[in-house]
Amino acid sequence: MSGQDFPAAGDPWAVPQPRLSWPLSPDPVITQYFDAPEMPYGPGHRGVDLAAVPGQEVLAADAGVVVFAGLVAGRPVISVDHDGGLRTTYEPVAAKVTAGDQVFRGQVLGTVLAGHPGCAIAACLHWGVRRGDEYVDPLSLTGEVGEYRLKPWGGDP
């Protein structure tokens, strides 16, 4: 199932399931966080960098269609379109998929390559997400980071 899975009506304690799953297993250490640019072409970090090891499998964060698997500025990149207008991007990855392939959540897309610019360790996976033309923090869709609000309690303290 793709999209956000909501609990059954009437269950006040149920929590919605994350929209996207992690592209690495086990859940990775984050080496660089998302930093939204102030202007469309301004500086920022349009994704997150995840600690990996060279050759580690990269997994599709949700079901979708591979729309690109090739080089961008000399780096190997995979992009997958998902329901709801989301596009996930993974780099640097040696692809095991090609453009047009249907993929399922958790399917191996390829393997991490060493040499991601700015990565202080042997290998990092840069994972980006866009909704239309807007870059989105991938962590906001994994259930890892979010805004939480407490509802007023109706009883005595």
C-alpha positions in Angstrom: 0.0 0.0 0.0 1.4 3.4 -0.8 0.5 6.7 0.7 0.0 7.4 4.4 -1.9 4.6 6.1 -4.4 6.0 8.7 -5.8 4.2 11.6 -9.3 3.0 11.7 -11.9 5.7 12.7 -12.6 5.7 16.4 -9.1 4.6 17.5 -7.9 7.8 19.3 -4.5 6.2 20.2 -3.5 4.9 16.8 -0.7 6.7 15.1 -0.5 7.0 11.2 2.2 4.9 9.6 5.1 6.7 7.9 4.7 7.7 4.3 8.2 6.5 3.4 10.5 3.8 4.7 14.2 4.2 5.1 16.3 3.5 2.0 19.0 1.7 4.0 18.6 -1.2 6.4 19.1 -1.1 9.3 17.9 2.4 9.9 21.0 4.5 9.2 22.9 7.2 11.1 22.2 10.7 9.6 25.5 12.4 8.8 23.9 15.6 7.3 20.4 16.9 7.8 18.1 18.7 5.3 18.6 22.4 5.0 15.9 24.1 2.9 17.2 26.8 0.5 15.8 30.3 1.1 15.4 30.8 -2.6 14.8 28.3 -5.5 18.5 28.3 -6.5 20.0 29.3 -3.2 22.4 27.4 -1.1 21.1 24.5 1.1 21.1 20.8 1.5 18.1 19.4 -0.4 18.0 16.0 1.3 19.7 14.0 4.0 23.0 12.1 3.9 22.9 8.7 5.5 26.0 6.7 6.7 26.5 3.6 4.6 29.2 1.2 3.5 30.3 0.8 -0.1 28.1 -1.9 -1.7 25.3 -1.6 0.8 21.9 -2.1 -0.8 19.7 0.9 -1.5 15.9 0.2 -1.1 12.9 2.0 -2.6 11.3 4.1 0.0 7.8 3.4 -1.4 6.3 1.8 -4.5 6.6 3.7 -7.7 8.2 4.0 -11.1 11.9 4.6 -11.8 12.0 7.8 -13.9 15.8 8.1 -14.1 18.8 5.9 -13.6 22.0 7.5 -14.9 24.6 10.2 -14.4 23.9 13.8 -13.2 27.0 16.0 -13.1 29.1 12.8 -13.2 27.4 11.1 -10.3 25.1 8.0 -10.6 21.6 8.9 -9.5 18.2 7.1 -9.3 14.9 8.9 -9.2 11.5 7.2 -8.4 8.1 8.8 -8.8 5.5 7.8 -6.2 1.7 8.4 -5.7 0.8 11.8 -4.4 3.4 13.7 -6.5 6.4 12.6 -4.5 9.8 11.9 -6.2 12.6 10.3 -4.2 16.2 10.5 -5.4 19.2 8.4 -4.3 22.9 9.1 -5.0 25.6 7.8 -5.5 24.1 4.5 -6.4 25.2 1.7 -8.9 21.7 1.0 -10.4 20.1 -2.4 -10.6 17.0 -0.8 -12.1 16.3 1.2 -15.3 13.9 4.0 -16.2 10.4 2.6 -16.6 10.8 -0.1 -14.0 7.9 -0.5 -11.5 9.3 -1.0 -8.0 7.8 -2.0 -4.7 8.5 -0.5 -1.3 11.8 -2.1 0.0 12.9 -3.3 -3.4 16.7 -3.1 -4.1 17.4 -0.2 -6.4 21.1 -0.6 -6.5 24.2 -0.3 -4.2 25.9 2.6 -2.5 29.1 3.8 -4.1 31.9 5.5 -2.2 32.8 9.1 -3.0 29.7 11.3 -2.2 31.0 14.9 -2.0 31.0 16.2 1.6 30.8 12.7 3.1 33.3 12.4 6.0 33.1 8.6 6.0 33.7 5.8 3.5 30.3 6.2 1.9 27.1 8.1 2.3 23.8 7.9 0.6 22.2 11.3 -0.3 18.4 10.8 -0.2 16.2 13.6 -1.5 12.5 14.0 -1.8 10.4 16.5 -3.8 6.7 17.1 -3.9 6.3 18.7 -7.3 9.0 21.4 -7.5 9.4 21.7 -3.7 12.1 19.9 -1.9 10.9 18.2 1.3 12.8 16.9 4.3 12.8 13.1 3.9 12.7 12.6 7.6 9.4 14.4 7.9 7.9 11.5 5.8 9.5 8.6 7.8 7.9 9.3 11.1 11.4 10.2 12.4 10.8 14.0 12.7 7.6 15.8 13.1 5.5 18.3 14.9 3.6 17.0 17.8 0.7 18.8 19.5 -0.9 17.7 22.7 -4.7 17.8 22.9 -6.2 19.5 25.9 -7.0 17.0 28.7 -10.6 17.3 29.8 -10.1 16.0 33.4 -8.6 17.4 36.6 -4.8 17.6 36.9 
